[in-house]
Amino acid sequence: MIEVFVTVNFKDRNYHTNVIVEKDTNWKKIKRLAEEQVKKQWNV
């Protein structure tokens, strides 16, 4: 497992988040997980 730091643009603002994934996870999946994580934080 590795920790990846990602910048996600959501509602015209940039948010920094981290995602913990397997080492061989492709970039599309990492980006999707990061976007879902940011959306969850704002859809309270």
Residue pairs with C-beta under 8 A, 6 or more apart in sequence:
1 20
1 21
1 22
1 23
2 20
2 21
2 22
2 23
3 18
3 19
3 20
4 18
4 19
4 20
4 21
4 30
4 34
5 16
5 17
5 18
6 16
6 17
6 18
6 19
6 30
6 31
6 34
7 14
7 15
7 16
8 14
8 15
8 16
8 17
8 31
8 34
8 35
8 38
9 15
10 35
10 38
10 39
10 42
11 42
15 38
17 34
17 37
17 38
19 30
19 33
19 34
19 37
21 29
21 30
21 33
